[in-house]
Amino acid sequence: RELEQAALVDGLSRFAILRKVFIPLALPAIATTGILVFIACWNEFLFALCFTSSESAQTVPVGITLFAGQYHEPWGEIAAASILVSLPMLVLMFFFQKKILSGLTAGAVKE
């Protein structure tokens, strides 16, 4: 509330307060939420297995699970595919590591 009052005293309009004060304060939390939701959707298995009917609509985790044959388990191919699927998540995590940590710890410390 104090930030809003200070911005009003400085002569900002309501929209400018939203744009210049509140959205920059909320960006770490929004970024963290977006990244964590993306990771959860990327790793979703059960819904993708139940609700996809064609091979072209299957997600990568479901496709990796269905590598197995009737008499053979291709462990090498499964391991290689798992590593390749994990690489985009690792790149995202390294790229957005600072935003994720600041968003997760934003409300933890009182100033």
N, C-alpha and C positions, 0 to 999 in steps of 0.2 A: 504494500500500500504506500510505503514511503517513497519508493521509486516512482510510482505514478504521480504522486503529489509533487515530487521534485521536478519531474519532467513537465508537469503543468505549470509550475512556477517559472520554469525556463522558457515557456512559450510554445511548447509542442502541442499539436492537436492530438486528438484521441488516436487517429490512424497513425500518426508519426510516433506516438508512444508505443503502439503495438509493433510497428515496423522497426524502430530503432532501439527499443529497450527490451520488450518481452520476447520477441522472436529470437534475437541473439542469445538471450539467457536460456531459452528452451532448446536451442539447436543441439547441444550435446545429448540431451535426453531423447530428442526426436531421432537423431542419428543412431544412437544405441538401440532404441526400440526397433528401428527399421532393419538394422543389421541382424539383431537377434531373431526377428521374425523371418528374415530371409534365410538364415541358417536353419531355423526350425522347419521351414517349408522345404528347403533343399534336402533335409534328412528325413522327411516324412516317408514312411514306408507302408503302413497299414492301409491308409486311405487310398494311396496310389495303387496298391495291390488289389483292393476290393473294387475300385471304381473305374479302372481302365479296362477296356474290353479288347483293344487292338494293340499289337506290338508297337505301332508307331506312336501311340499315346502313352506308353509306359515311361515312367521316370527312370533315372539311372540306377538307383538302388534296387528297384524291382528287376531291371534288366540284368544286373550283376547276380542277383539271386537265381535267376532263371538260366544262368550259364550251365548249371549242372546237367549232365546227361543221365541216361538211365543206368549205365554201368561205369561211368567215369566221372570223377570230380576234378575239374581243371583248376587246381589250386593256384598254379602260377598265373593263369589268366585272371582269376578272381582277385588275386593280390595286386596285379598290375592295374587292373581297372579300378580297384579301390584307391590306390595311390593317385591315379590320374583324376579321379573324381574329388579327392581331397585337396588337390592343388588350388583350385579356385577359392575354396574356403580359407586356406592358409594365406593366400595373397590378400584376400579381403581383410582378414584379421590383422595382418601386418600393416596394411595400408591405413586402416581405421582404428588402430590400437589406441591412439591417444584420445580419439573421440569416445570410444567405448569406455575407457577407464574414467574419463571425466564425466560421462553420463551416468555411470554406475555409482560414482562417489559424490555426485553433485549435492545430494541432500544429507550426506553422512556427517559433514562437519559444519558446525554452526559458527559463523564469524561474528 
